Amino acid sequence: MTATALPGTQHLVPVYARRDVCFVSGEGCELVDDTGRRFLDFTAGIGVNALGYGHPVIRAAIEDAAVTGLLHVSNLYRNRSAEELAELLTARSFGSHVFFANSGAEAVEGALKFARRAAVGESKREIVAVRGGFHGRTYGALSVTDRPDYRRPFEPLVPGMRFIDREDPERARAAIEVERTAAVIVEPIQGEGGVRPISSEFLGVLRDCCDAAGAALIFDEIQCGLGRTGERYAFEPSGVEPDIVVLAKPLGGGLPMGAVVVNERIASMLSPGDHGSTFGGGPFVSAVALACARTILEPEFLSTVRERGNALATRLRSLLARPDVVDVRGRGLMHGVELDRPVAPVLERAFDAGLLLLQAGSHVLRFLPPLVMSAEDLDRGLDIVESIL
């Protein structure tokens, strides 16, 4: 049954459970609604607004890009901003080439296509996905997402997908086969699935299995990548190198932008016509994304994110002394607090106190503050959380 539409939303397709608040401006790590009320943001637009609101780097990039008049020219021609952004994303990393899309789900679609295109052998079409991951809502991305409530209304989905449990090496070894497996996809830190880091050991097992089977290893870093953990890529501390990484949320600085970073082997198997995107990597969005990525990937910036992440982890782990807190997990400025009860009432009370919070499943509070959050704002928000609990 369709829910009653909020005032002003009656002509929008009712696929979102919107809160009755309309934000009209933002500054730093705060949002302001149409009544003038200010909210401290611990959601960053679900991980998108890494530089918060009104950041001078993004303002300048938008102004400079607008002056050129080039909002779109199509991928029939060269685009200097996209070229420089691709160079930045591959520098000092495993990747050699980048494909630009408009969203995380589109980036996942591209990654799955690239992996199947690069697979040698007609029978190598199967994609193995780790349970608990969330990869998007388009058909291919949804097909490697194991949430029944997301999948069931739209089945049958794309065939040739298989799921394995996280941290189950034996199941992984049995499922990843040389004759059938084209790729394995996993989030190094599962976001929607409850903010669950995947161990370096299990990522290493997946790498070994992919090598043995001649399959591509895909890391979905749409939420956990590009500075969120205090590293360029969330997988870096594991020492495990993928064949493909998908990026999105923070990349465009709030504008729609996704990317598929691939190594030389994958890139060498692709040809003109294998994939495309009308709007992907346009000059305007690429220019803003380039400025945003340059800022995030600066060593000093990442060092500050790690510092804030350590402070966040310390405060949240202190909650483990409470009987209703089951677990605290995460890295950098991406953490989850699992309670022994549904967290929806906590989100409501936080909202009433002027704090925006997320959940990751019914029992997990998810913390994704902007990467530019000050120590003072971090403490202010955590004080609210502690008082509510």
ROBA-44442 format. One record per residue: x, y, z of N, C-alpha, C in turn. Coordinates in steps of 0.1 Angstrom, whole numbers, plus 2048, in hexadecimal, padded with zeros to 3 digits. Layout:
BEGIN
SITE  n_u  n_v  n_w  ca_u  ca_v  ca_w  c_u  c_v  c_w
SITE    X    Y    Z     X     Y     Z    X    Y    Z
...
***
This chain:
BEGIN
SITE  n_u  n_v  n_w  ca_u  ca_v  ca_w  c_u  c_v  c_w
SITE  808  7F4  800   800   800   800  809  80D  800
SITE  805  816  7F8   80D   823   7F7  80B  82B  803
SITE  816  830  809   814   839   815  80F  846  811
SITE  809  84D  81A   804   85B   818  80F  864  815
SITE  80E  86B  80A   819   874   806  81A  880  80F
SITE  826  884  812   829   891   819  825  89D  810
SITE  822  8A8  817   81F   8B4   80F  82B  8B7  805
SITE  828  8B9  7F9   832   8BD   7EF  838  8B1  7E8
SITE  836  8A5  7ED   83C   899   7E7  832  890  7DF
SITE  825  895  7DE   81B   88D   7D8  81D  889  7CA
SITE  826  890  7C3   828   88C   7B5  835  884  7B3
SITE  83C  881  7BE   848   879   7BD  844  86A  7BF
SITE  84A  861  7B7   848   853   7B9  84B  84F  7C7
SITE  842  848  7CE   843   845   7DC  84C  839  7DF
SITE  859  83A  7DC   862   82F   7DE  86C  833  7EA
SITE  86A  83F  7F0   872   843   7FB  86A  845  807
SITE  86E  841  813   868   844   820  86E  851  825
SITE  869  85C  81F   86F   869   823  86B  86E  830
SITE  874  875  837   871   87C   844  86B  889  840
SITE  862  88E  848   85C   89B   845  864  8A7  84A
SITE  86F  8A9  842   878   8B4   844  87E  8B8  837
SITE  87F  8C5  834   884   8C9   827  890  8D2  82A
SITE  89C  8CE  826   8A8   8D5   828  8AA  8DF  81C
SITE  8AE  8EB  820   8AF   8F6   816  8BD  8FB  815
SITE  8C6  8F8  81E   8D4   8FC   81E  8DC  8F4  827
SITE  8E9  8F5  825   8F2   8EE   82D  900  8F5  82F
SITE  906  8F3  83A   913   8FA   83C  91B  8F1  845
SITE  927  8EE  840   930   8E5   848  92A  8D7  849
SITE  927  8D3  856   921   8C6   859  913  8C8  85E
SITE  90C  8D3  85B   8FF   8D6   85F  8F6  8D8  853
SITE  8E9  8D4  855   8DF   8D7   84B  8D4  8E0  852
SITE  8CE  8E8  84A   8C3   8F1   84E  8B6  8EF  847
SITE  8AB  8ED  84F   89F   8EA   848  897  8F7  845
SITE  88B  8F6  83F   884   901   83B  87D  909  846
SITE  87F  904  852   87B   90C   85E  886  913  865
SITE  892  911  860   89E   917   866  8A5  90E  870
SITE  8A0  902  872   8A6   8F9   87C  8B2  8F3  877
SITE  8BD  8F1  87F   8C9   8EC   87B  8CB  8DE  880
SITE  8D1  8D5  878   8D3   8C7   87B  8E2  8C4  879
SITE  8E8  8BD  883   8F5   8B8   881  8F4  8AB  879
SITE  8FC  8A9  86F   8FB   89E   865  905  893  868
SITE  900  888  86C   909   87C   86E  906  872  862
SITE  900  876  857   8FC   86D   84C  904  871  83F
SITE  908  87D  83E   90F   882   832  907  87E  825
SITE  8FA  87F  825   8F2   87B   819  8F4  86C  816
SITE  8F5  864  820   8F8   855   81F  906  854  819
SITE  910  85B  81E   91E   85A   81B  922  862  80F
SITE  919  86A  809   91C   871   7FD  924  87E  800
SITE  91F  886  809   924   893   80C  931  893  815
SITE  93C  88D  80F   948   88B   817  94E  899  81B
SITE  94C  8A3  813   951   8B0   817  947  8B9  81D
SITE  93C  8B3  822   932   8BB   829  92A  8C4  81F
SITE  926  8D0  824   91E   8D9   81C  924  8E6  81A
SITE  925  8EB  80E   92A   8F8   80B  939  8F8  80C
SITE  940  8ED  80A   94F   8ED   80B  955  8F6  800
SITE  95E  8FE  803   964   907   7F9  96A  900  7ED
SITE  96F  8F4  7EE   975   8ED   7E3  96A  8E9  7D9
SITE  95F  8E5  7DE   954   8E1   7D5  94D  8EE  7CF
SITE  94C  8F8  7D7   946   904   7D2  94E  90A  7C6
SITE  95C  90A  7C8   965   90F   7BE  964  906  7B1
SITE  964  8F9  7B3   964   8F0   7A8  957  8F2  7A0
SITE  94C  8F3  7A6   93F   8F5   79F  93F  902  797
SITE  944  90D  79E   945   91A   797  94E  919  78B
SITE  95A  913  78C   963   913   781  95E  90A  776
SITE  957  8FF  779   952   8F6   76F  947  8FC  768
SITE  93E  904  76F   933   90B   769  937  915  75E
SITE  942  91C  761   947   926   758  94A  921  74A
SITE  94E  914  749   952   90F   73C  946  90D  733
SITE  93A  90B  739   92E   908   732  92C  8FA  72D
SITE  936  8F1  731   936   8E3   72D  930  8DB  738
SITE  923  8DA  738   91C   8D0   741  91D  8C2  73B
SITE  91C  8C1  72E   91C   8B4   728  922  8B5  719
SITE  92A  8AC  715   92F   8AB   707  92E  89D  702
SITE  92B  893  70A   92A   885   706  938  87F  706
SITE  938  871  707   945   86A   707  94A  867  6F9
SITE  945  86E  6EF   94B   86D   6E2  957  875  6E1
SITE  95A  87E  6EB   965   887   6EA  96D  886  6F7
SITE  979  88B  6F7   981   88B   703  97C  895  70D
SITE  97F  893  71A   97A   89B   725  986  89C  72F
SITE  98C  8A7  730   998   8A9   738  996  8A6  747
SITE  98A  8AB  74C   988   8A8   75A  987  899  75D
SITE  980  892  755   97E   883   757  98C  87D  755
SITE  994  881  74C   9A1   87B   74B  9AA  87D  757
SITE  9A9  88A  75C   9B2   88D   768  9AC  885  775
SITE  99F  884  775   999   87C   781  99D  86D  780
SITE  99D  868  774   9A1   85A   772  9B0  858  776
SITE  9B8  862  772   9C6   861   776  9C8  861  785
SITE  9C0  86A  78C   9C1   86B   79A  9BD  85E  7A1
SITE  9B2  858  79C   9AC   84C   7A3  9B5  840  7A1
SITE  9BD  840  796   9C5   834   794  9D3  836  799
SITE  9D7  843  79C   9E5   845   7A1  9E7  83E  7AE
SITE  9F3  838  7AF   9F7   831   7BC  9EC  827  7C0
SITE  9E6  820  7B7   9DC   816   7BA  9DD  80B  7B1
SITE  9D5  801  7B2   9D5   7F5   7AA  9D0  7F8  79C
SITE  9C8  802  79A   9C1   804   78E  9C9  80A  783
SITE  9C5  808  776   9CB   80E   76B  9C1  816  762
SITE  9B4  813  763   9AA   81A   75B  99D  81C  764
SITE  995  826  760   989   829   767  97D  82B  75D
SITE  971  825  760   965   828   759  95C  831  762
SITE  956  83B  75D   94E   844   766  93F  842  763
SITE  937  841  76D   929   83F   76D  922  84A  775
SITE  915  849  777   90E   853   77E  90A  84F  78C
SITE  90C  843  791   908   83F   79E  910  832  7A2
SITE  90E  82E  7AE   915   822   7B3  90F  816  7AC
SITE  902  815  7AB   8FB   80A   7A5  900  808  796
SITE  901  813  78F   906   813   781  915  80E  781
SITE  91D  812  78B   92A   80E   78B  92B  7FF  78D
SITE  922  7F9  796   922   7EB   798  91E  7E4  78B
SITE  914  7E9  784   910   7E3   778  91C  7E2  76E
SITE  923  7ED  76D   92F   7ED   764  93A  7E3  769
SITE  93C  7E2  776   946   7D9   77B  942  7CA  778
SITE  935  7C7  779   931   7B9   776  932  7B6  767
SITE  92F  7C0  75F   930   7BE   751  93F  7BC  74D
SITE  948  7C5  753   956   7C4   74F  95C  7B6  754
SITE  957  7B2  75F   95D   7A5   764  958  799  75B
SITE  94C  79A  757   947   78F   74D  94E  790  740
SITE  950  79D  73B   957   79F   72E  965  79A  72F
SITE  96C  79B  73A   97A   797   73B  97C  788  73E
SITE  971  781  742   972   773   745  975  76B  738
SITE  97E  762  73A   982   759   72F  97B  74C  730
SITE  972  749  726   96A   73D   726  95B  740  726
SITE  954  739  71D   945   73C   71C  93D  739  729
SITE  942  72F  731   93B   72C   73D  93E  734  749
SITE  948  73D  748   94C   745   753  943  752  753
SITE  937  751  759   92E   75C   75A  929  75E  768
SITE  92C  755  771   926   756   77E  92D  761  787
SITE  925  769  78E   92A   773   798  927  76E  7A6
SITE  931  76D  7AE   930   769   7BC  930  776  7C5
SITE  926  777  7CD   924   783   7D6  924  77F  7E5
SITE  929  787  7ED   929   784   7FC  91C  789  802
SITE  916  780  80A   909   784   811  90B  790  81A
SITE  901  798  81B   901   7A4   823  905  7B0  81C
SITE  90A  7AF  80F   90E   7BA   807  901  7C1  801
SITE  903  7CE  7FE   8F9   7D5   7F7  900  7DC  7EB
SITE  8FC  7DA  7DF   903   7DF   7D3  8FA  7E8  7CB
SITE  8EE  7EA  7CE   8E5   7F3   7C6  8D8  7ED  7C2
SITE  8D0  7F4  7BC   8C2   7F0   7B9  8BF  7EE  7AA
SITE  8C8  7F0  7A1   8C6   7EC   793  8C7  7DD  792
SITE  8C3  7D8  787   8C1   7C9   786  8CE  7C1  789
SITE  8D9  7C5  783   8E5   7BE   785  8EA  7C0  793
SITE  8EA  7CC  798   8EF   7CF   7A6  8E6  7C8  7B0
SITE  8D9  7C8  7AE   8D0   7C2   7B7  8D2  7B2  7B7
SITE  8D6  7AD  7AC   8D8   79F   7AA  8E3  79A  7B3
SITE  8ED  7A2  7B6   8F8   79E   7BF  8F6  7A4  7CD
SITE  8EA  7A8  7D0   8E6   7AD   7DE  8DC  7A2  7E3
SITE  8DF  79D  7EF   8D7   791   7F3  8CB  795  7FD
SITE  8C7  7A1  7FD   8BC   7A5   806  8AF  7A1  800
SITE  8A8  797  806   89B   792   800  891  79D  7FE
SITE  88F  7A6  808   885   7B0   807  888  7BA  7FB
SITE  894  7BB  7F7   897   7C3   7EB  895  7BB  7DE
SITE  898  7AF  7DF   899   7A6   7D3  88B  7A1  7CE
SITE  883  79C  7D8   877   794   7D5  86D  79B  7CC
SITE  86A  7A8  7CD   860   7AE   7C5  864  7AF  7B6
SITE  871  7AD  7B3   876   7AF   7A6  87C  7A3  79F
SITE  87B  798  7A5   880   78B   7A0  877  787  794
SITE  87D  780  78A   88B   77B   789  895  785  786
SITE  8A0  784  78D   8AB   78E   78B  8B5  788  781
SITE  8C1  78E  780   8CB   78A   776  8D0  77C  77B
SITE  8D0  772  772   8D5   765   776  8E4  764  777
SITE  8E9  759  77D   8F7   757   77D  8FE  75E  789
SITE  8F6  75F  794   8FC   765   7A0  8FC  75B  7AC
SITE  906  75B  7B4   907   751   7BF  90C  759  7CB
SITE  906  755  7D7   90A   75C   7E4  911  753  7ED
SITE  91B  759  7F4   923   752   7FE  922  75B  80B
SITE  924  754  816   924   75B   823  931  762  825
SITE  931  76E  82C   93D   775   82F  945  76C  839
SITE  952  76E  839   95B   767   842  959  758  842
SITE  956  752  836   955   744   834  95E  73F  829
SITE  96B  73D  82D   975   73A   822  972  72D  81B
SITE  96D  723  822   96A   716   81B  95F  717  811
SITE  955  71F  814   94A   721   80B  94F  729  7FF
SITE  958  732  801   95D   73A   7F6  965  731  7ED
SITE  96E  729  7F2   976   720   7EA  96D  717  7E2
SITE  962  712  7E7   959   709   7E0  951  710  7D5
SITE  94E  71D  7D8   945   724   7CF  94C  72A  7C3
SITE  959  72E  7C5   960   735   7BA  967  72B  7B1
SITE  962  729  7A5   966   71E   79D  96D  723  790
SITE  977  71C  78B   97E   720   77F  975  71F  773
SITE  96C  716  773   963   714   767  958  71E  766
SITE  954  723  772   947   72B   772  949  739  777
SITE  952  73C  77F   952   749   786  959  754  77E
SITE  952  75F  77B   958   76A   774  95D  774  77E
SITE  956  776  78A   95A   780   793  954  77D  7A1
SITE  95B  783  7AB   956   784   7B9  954  792  7BD
SITE  949  796  7C3   947   7A4   7C7  944  7A4  7D6
SITE  94B  7AE  7DD   94A   7AF   7EB  94C  7BE  7EF
SITE  945  7C2  7F9   948   7CF   800  953  7CD  80B
SITE  95E  7D3  80A   968   7D2   815  962  7D5  823
SITE  959  7DF  823   951   7E1   82F  943  7E2  82A
SITE  93B  7D9  82F   92D   7D9   82B  925  7E4  832
SITE  91F  7ED  82A   918   7F8   82F  90A  7F5  833
SITE  901  7F4  82A   8F3   7F1   82C  8F1  7E4  834
SITE  8FB  7DB  833   8FA   7CE   83A  8FE  7CF  848
SITE  8FF  7DA  84E   902   7DB   85D  90F  7E1  860
SITE  916  7E7  857   924   7ED   859  92D  7E1  85E
SITE  930  7D8  856   937   7CC   859  944  7CB  851
SITE  950  7CE  857   95D   7CD   850  95F  7BE  84C
SITE  964  7BC  840   968   7AE   83C  977  7AD  840
SITE  97A  7A2  846   988   7A0   84B  992  79F  83F
SITE  99E  7A4  842   9A9   7A3   838  9AB  794  834
SITE  9AA  78B  83D   9AC   77D   83A  9A2  778  830
SITE  995  77C  832   98B   777   828  98C  77E  81B
SITE  990  78B  81B   993   791   80E  99E  78A  807
SITE  9A8  786  80F   9B4   77E   809  9AF  771  803
SITE  9A6  76A  80A   9A1   75E   805  99A  760  7F7
SITE  992  76B  7F7   98B   76E   7EA  995  771  7DF
SITE  99F  778  7E2   9AA   77B   7D8  9B0  76E  7D3
SITE  9B4  765  7DC   9BA   759   7D8  9B1  750  7D0
SITE  9A4  750  7D4   99A   748   7CC  998  74E  7BE
SITE  998  75B  7BD   996   761   7B0  9A2  75F  7A7
SITE  9AE  75F  7AD   9BA   75C   7A5  9BA  74E  7A0
SITE  9B6  745  7A8   9B6   737   7A4  9AB  734  79A
SITE  9A0  73C  79A   995   739   791  996  742  785
SITE  9A0  74C  784   9A0   755   779  994  75E  779
SITE  990  762  785   984   76B   787  988  779  78B
SITE  980  783  789   983   790   78E  97E  792  79C
SITE  985  799  7A4   981   79D   7B1  97D  7AB  7B1
SITE  970  7AE  7B5   96A   7BB   7B4  968  7C0  7C3
SITE  96D  7CB  7C6   96A   7D1   7D3  960  7DD  7D1
SITE  955  7DC  7D8   94B   7E7   7D8  94F  7F0  7E3
SITE  954  7FC  7DF   958   806   7E9  94F  813  7E7
SITE  943  811  7E3   93A   81C   7E1  938  824  7ED
SITE  937  81D  7F9   935   824   805  941  825  80E
SITE  94A  81B  80D   955   81B   816  962  820  810
SITE  962  824  803   96E   828   7FD  970  837  7FC
SITE  97B  83B  7F6   97E   849   7F4  97E  851  801
SITE  986  84D  80B   989   855   816  980  852  822
SITE  976  84A  821   96C   848   82C  973  841  838
SITE  97C  838  835   983   831   840  990  838  844
SITE  994  843  83D   9A1   849   840  9AB  844  836
SITE  9A7  83C  82D   9B1   837   822  9AB  83B  815
SITE  9B3  83A  80A   9AE   83D   7FD  9A3  833  7FA
SITE  9A6  826  7FB   99D   81B   7F9  99C  813  806
SITE  990  80E  80A   98E   807   816  996  7FA  816
SITE  999  7F4  80A   9A0   7E7   80A  9AF  7E8  80D
SITE  9B4  7F4  80C   9C3   7F6   80C  9C9  7EF  819
SITE  9C4  7F1  825   9CB   7EB   830  9CB  7DC  830
SITE  9C3  7D5  828   9C2   7C7   827  9CE  7C1  81F
SITE  9D4  7CA  816   9DF   7C5   80E  9DA  7BD  802
SITE  9CC  7BB  801   9C6   7B4   7F6  9C3  7BD  7EA
SITE  9C7  7B9  7DE   9C5   7C2   7D3  9BA  7BC  7CA
SITE  9B0  7C4  7C7   9A5   7BF   7BE  9A8  7C1  7B0
SITE  99F  7BD  7A7   9A0   7BF   799  998  7CB  795
SITE  98D  7CD  79C   983   7D8   79A  97F  7DE  7A7
SITE  97E  7EB  7A7   978   7F2   7B3  96D  7FB  7AD
SITE  961  7FB  7B4   957   805   7B0  956  810  7BB
SITE  955  81C  7B7   954   828   7C0  947  830  7BC
SITE  943  838  7C5   938   841   7C2  936  84C  7CC
SITE  92F  849  7D7   929   852   7E0  930  860  7E2
SITE  93C  85F  7E7   943   86C   7EA  94A  872  7DE
SITE  94A  86B  7D3   953   86F   7C7  94F  87C  7C1
SITE  942  87E  7BF   93D   88A   7B8  93B  896  7C1
SITE  93E  895  7CE   93C   8A0   7D7  92D  8A4  7D8
SITE  924  89B  7D6   916   89D   7D6  90F  89C  7C9
SITE  917  89D  7BE   912   89B   7B0  912  88C  7AD
SITE  90A  888  7A4   909   879   7A1  916  875  799
SITE  91D  86C  79F   92A   867   799  92D  859  79E
SITE  930  850  796   935   843   799  941  840  791
SITE  949  836  795   955   833   78E  958  824  790
SITE  95D  81E  785   962   810   785  971  811  782
SITE  979  80D  78C   988   80D   78A  98C  7FF  788
SITE  993  7FD  77D   997   7EF   779  9A6  7EE  777
SITE  9AC  7E2  778   9BA   7E0   775  9BC  7DE  766
SITE  9C9  7DD  763   9CD   7DC   755  9C7  7CF  74E
SITE  9C6  7C4  755   9C1   7B8   74F  9B2  7BA  74B
SITE  9AA  7BF  754   99C   7C2   751  99B  7CC  745
SITE  9A2  7D7  746   9A1   7E1   73C  9A5  7DC  72E
SITE  9AF  7D3  72E   9B3   7CD   721  9A9  7C5  71A
SITE  99F  7C0  721   994   7B8   71B  988  7BF  716
SITE  988  7CD  718   97D   7D5   714  97F  7DC  707
SITE  975  7DE  700   975   7E5   6F3  96A  7EF  6F1
SITE  96B  7F9  6E8   961   802   6E6  953  7FB  6E3
SITE  949  7FF  6EA   93C   7F9   6E8  938  7EF  6F3
SITE  942  7EB  6FB   93F   7E1   706  937  7E7  711
SITE  937  7F4  713   930   7FB   71D  92F  80A  71A
SITE  926  811  721   926   81F   71F  91C  826  729
SITE  91D  833  729   914   83B   731  913  849  72B
SITE  907  84D  728   905   85A   721  90A  865  72A
SITE  907  865  737   90B   870   73F  917  86E  748
SITE  91C  861  748   927   85E   751  934  866  74E
SITE  939  86C  759   946   873   758  945  87F  750
SITE  93A  886  74F   939   893   748  942  89D  74E
SITE  945  8A8  746   94F   8B1   74A  94C  8B9  757
SITE  940  8BD  759   93C   8C4   765  93E  8BB  771
SITE  937  8B0  771   938   8A7   77D  946  8A2  77F
SITE  94E  89F  775   95C   89B   776  964  8A6  77D
SITE  962  8B2  779   96A   8BD   77E  968  8BE  78D
SITE  95B  8BD  792   958   8BE   7A0  95E  8B2  7A7
SITE  95C  8A6  7A1   961   89A   7A7  970  89A  7A9
SITE  977  8A0  79F   985   8A1   79F  98A  8A9  7AB
SITE  983  8B5  7AD   987   8BD   7B8  984  8B7  7C6
SITE  979  8B0  7C6   975   8A8   7D3  97F  89D  7D6
SITE  982  895  7CB   98B   88A   7CE  999  88F  7D1
SITE  99E  899  7CB   9AB   89F   7CE  9AC  8A3  7DD
SITE  9A1  8A9  7E2   9A0   8AD   7F0  9A1  8A1  7F9
SITE  998  897  7F6   997   88B   7FF  9A4  883  7FF
SITE  9AA  882  7F4   9B6   879   7F3  9C3  87F  7F8
SITE  9C3  88C  7FC   9CE   892   802  9D2  88B  80F
SITE  9DF  887  811   9E3   880   81D  9DF  887  82A
SITE  9E0  894  82B   9DC   89B   837  9CD  899  83A
SITE  9C5  89A  82F   9B7   899   831  9B4  88B  836
SITE  9BA  880  830   9B7   873   834  9BC  870  843
SITE  9C7  877  846   9CC   876   854  9C2  87B  85E
SITE  9BB  886  85A   9B1   88C   863  9A5  883  864
SITE  9A1  87D  859   996   873   859  999  867  863
SITE  9A5  863  862   9A9   858   86B  9A8  85C  87A
SITE  9AD  868  87C   9AC   86E   88A  99E  86F  88F
SITE  995  874  886   987   875   88A  981  867  88B
SITE  985  85E  883   980   851   883  984  84A  890
SITE  990  84C  895   994   846   8A2  98C  84C  8AD
SITE  98A  859  8AD   982   85F   8B7  973  859  8B7
SITE  96E  858  8AB   960   852   8AA  960  844  8B0
SITE  96A  83C  8AC   96A   82E   8B1  96B  82D  8C0
SITE  974  836  8C5   976   836   8D4  969  839  8DB
SITE  962  844  8D7   955   847   8DD  94B  83C  8DC
SITE  94A  837  8D0   940   82C   8CD  943  820  8D5
SITE  94F  81C  8D6   953   810   8DD  950  811  8EC
SITE  950  81D  8F1   94C   81F   8FF  93E  81B  902
SITE  936  81B  8F7   928   817   8F9  926  808  8FB
SITE  931  800  8F9   930   7F2   8FB  92E  7EF  90A
SITE  930  7F8  913   92D   7F6   921  91E  7F5  923
SITE  916  7FA  91A   908   7FA   91C  902  7EC  918
SITE  8F9  7E7  920   8F3   7D9   91D  8EC  7D8  910
SITE  8E7  7E3  90B   8DF   7E3   8FE  8E7  7E4  8F2
SITE  8F4  7E7  8F3   8FD   7E8   8E8  904  7DA  8E5
SITE  901  7D4  8DA   906   7C7   8D6  914  7C7  8D0
SITE  916  7D1  8C7   923   7D2   8C1  926  7E0  8BB
SITE  932  7E3  8BA   937   7EF   8B3  941  7EB  8A9
SITE  940  7EF  89C   949   7EB   892  94A  7F6  887
SITE  955  7F5  880   957   7FE   875  966  803  874
SITE  968  80D  86B   976   813   86A  974  821  865
SITE  97D  829  86A   97D   837   866  970  83E  86A
SITE  96A  846  861   95D   84C   863  952  844  85D
SITE  952  837  85F   948   82E   85B  946  823  866
SITE  93D  825  86F   93B   81C   87A  92C  819  87C
SITE  92A  80D  882   91D   809   886  91C  805  895
SITE  911  808  89B   90F   804   8A9  902  7FB  8A9
SITE  904  7EE  8AC   8F9   7E5   8AC  8F2  7E4  8BA
SITE  8E5  7E6  8BA   8DE   7E6   8C6  8D6  7D9  8C7
SITE  8D1  7D6  8D3   8C9   7CA   8D5  8BA  7CC  8D2
SITE  8B7  7D7  8CB   8A9   7DB   8C8  8AA  7E3  8BB
SITE  89E  7E5  8B5   89E   7EE   8A9  8A2  7FC  8AC
SITE  8A9  802  8A2   8AF   80F   8A4  8A6  81B  8A0
SITE  89B  818  899   892   822   894  88E  82C  89E
SITE  88B  829  8AB   888   833   8B5  894  83C  8B8
SITE  8A0  836  8B8   8AC   83E   8BA  8AD  849  8B0
SITE  8AB  845  8A3   8AC   84F   898  8A2  85A  89A
SITE  896  856  89E   88C   860   8A1  890  86A  8AC
SITE  895  865  8B7   899   86E   8C2  8A5  876  8BE
SITE  8AE  870  8B6   8BA   878   8B1  8B5  884  8A8
SITE  8AB  881  89F   8A6   88B   897  8A0  897  89F
SITE  898  893  8A9   892   89D   8B2  89C  8A5  8B9
SITE  8A8  89F  8BB   8B3   8A6   8C2  8BC  8AE  8B8
SITE  8B9  8AE  8AB   8C0   8B5   8A1  8CC  8AE  89C
SITE  8CC  8A0  89C   8D7   898   897  8D1  88E  88C
SITE  8D7  88E  880   8D3   885   876  8DC  878  877
SITE  8D5  86D  878   8DC   860   879  8D6  856  86F
SITE  8DE  84B  86C   8D9   841   863  8D8  834  86A
SITE  8D1  82A  864   8D2   81C   869  8D8  814  85E
SITE  8DC  808  861   8E1   7FE   858  8DB  7F1  85C
SITE  8CF  7EE  857   8C7   7E3   85D  8BF  7E8  868
SITE  8B7  7E0  86E   8AD   7E4   878  8B4  7E7  885
SITE  8C0  7E1  888   8C5   7E2   896  8D3  7E9  896
SITE  8D7  7F0  88B   8E4   7F6   88B  8E3  805  888
SITE  8E9  80D  891   8EB   81B   88E  8F7  81D  886
SITE  8F6  824  87B   901   826   872  906  835  872
SITE  913  836  874   919   843   875  922  846  868
SITE  91D  850  860   925   854   854  926  863  853
SITE  92C  869  85D   92D   878   85D  936  87D  851
SITE  934  889  84D   93D   88F   843  94B  88D  847
SITE  954  88B  83E   963   889   841  969  896  847
SITE  962  8A1  845   968   8AE   84A  963  8B2  858
SITE  95C  8A8  85E   956   8AC   86B  961  8AF  875
SITE  95F  8BA  87D   968   8BE   887  967  8B5  893
SITE  971  8B5  89C   971   8AD   8A8  966  8B2  8B1
SITE  963  8BF  8B1   959   8C5   8B9  94B  8C0  8B5
SITE  948  8C0  8A8   93B   8BB   8A3  93A  8AC  8A5
SITE  944  8A5  8A3   944   897   8A6  940  894  8B4
SITE  946  89B  8BE   943   899   8CC  934  89E  8CF
SITE  930  8A8  8C8   923   8AD   8CB  918  8A3  8C6
SITE  91B  89D  8BB   911   893   8B6  911  887  8BE
SITE  91D  882  8C3   91E   876   8CB  918  879  8D9
SITE  919  885  8DE   913   888   8EB  903  886  8E9
SITE  8FE  88A  8DE   8EF   888   8DC  8EC  879  8DC
SITE  8F4  872  8D4   8F2   863   8D3  8F2  85D  8E1
SITE  8FC  860  8E9   8FD   85A   8F7  8F1  85E  8FF
SITE  8ED  86B  8FE   8E2   86F   907  8D5  868  903
SITE  8D3  866  8F6   8C7   85F   8F1  8C7  850  8F6
SITE  8D3  849  8F4   8D3   83C   8F8  8D1  83A  908
***
